[in-house]
Amino acid sequence: MAEVHISSLVIQVRPENLSRTLDEIKCNEFAEVHLSSPEGKIIATLETQSRFEVTEAIEDFRDIDGVLNVVMVYHQMEDAALMDDVYESSDIPDKKRVETTL
């Protein structure tokens, strides 16, 4: 069975390293950055094909100069075949943008 692993991470970096760290995280093929704060907090998600890729990405982020901590706060594994369903945009409810502070 092919798998899809979805994880969310909180990454704490030194504020002076924030811009460079964001660039490095965005270079990871599995990562997407959703929020960051000037204080050095980053919210990111990973979508991988195995738990090993999740662990490898987390270790890669920990090795970035200026990263203080990486915490996985959510992980879900699904059958990849179930994730292949295509949804029409009309099937997805509208979401109001919520401003979030870290």
Secondary structure, 3 states (H helix, E strand, C coil): CCEEEEEEEEEEECHHHHHHHHHHHHCCCCEEEEEECCCCEEEEEEEECCHHHHHHHHHHHHCCCCEEEEEEEEEEEEEHHHHCCCCCHHHCCCCCCCCCCC
